[in-house]
Amino acid sequence: MSLNSDKQEAIDKMKTLMADMRTRTDNADQEFAERFFEIMFEWMIKANIKYTTGLVAGANPVTGSFTGNLE
């Protein structure tokens, strides 16, 4: 999956969250923050890293940067 393919689902969830928050009469900052984070987290963990080039060291672990995209 990619972030782009799940974008509309995240948008719809955000719309639902915003509509729900507009009905509140008490301060719901904490609830909003938690629900917002959950929506973004669910969307972000679906991301794929498309690796192009960069980290090469045989079978040994390496550190550094790579060339690619978060999709």
N, C-alpha and C positions, 0 to 999 in steps of 0.2 A: 504494500500500500504506500501511498505517498500523502504528504500533507495536503496537496492540492485536491486529491480525490475525496478527502474527508472534510474539506473546507466548509461546504454548505451545511453539513451536519453540525459543525462547531458554531457556525453563524446562527443556525436555528436554535441551538441550545442557549446561546447568548441572548437572543431575542426573548426566549421564554424566561430566562433569569431576569432580564431588565423589566419585562412586563410584571413579573411577580414582585420585584422590588418596588415598583411604582405604587403597589397597593398597600404598602406598609405604612403604618402611622408611627411606629416606634423606630428608633435608630437600629438598623440591621447591618451596620458596616462589617461586623465580624462574619455574619452569615454570607453577605455578598462576597467578601474576600475569599472565603473558603469555597463557595460554589464556583466563583470565577476561576480560581486556581485549579479546581478539579476539572472544569471544562478544558482549560488550556493544557493541563497535564495529560488528559486522555487524548487530546489531539496531537500533542508533541511526541508521545511515546510511539505513535504510529509512523514516525518519520523513518525514512531509509537514508543511509549515507551512500551516495554513489561515488565510490572510490575510483579515482583515475590514476594518480601516481603519487609518490612521495616517500613513504616509509618503507625502506628495504634493508634488511639485515639478515637474510636467511631465516633460520629458526629462532634467532635471538630476539628478545623484546627490545623495542626501541622507543624513543620519545622524540617529539618534534611535531612538525605539521605535515599535512598532506594536501594534495590538490583534489578537490571534489566538491560535491554539492549536497546540501541537506534538502531532500525532496519529500 
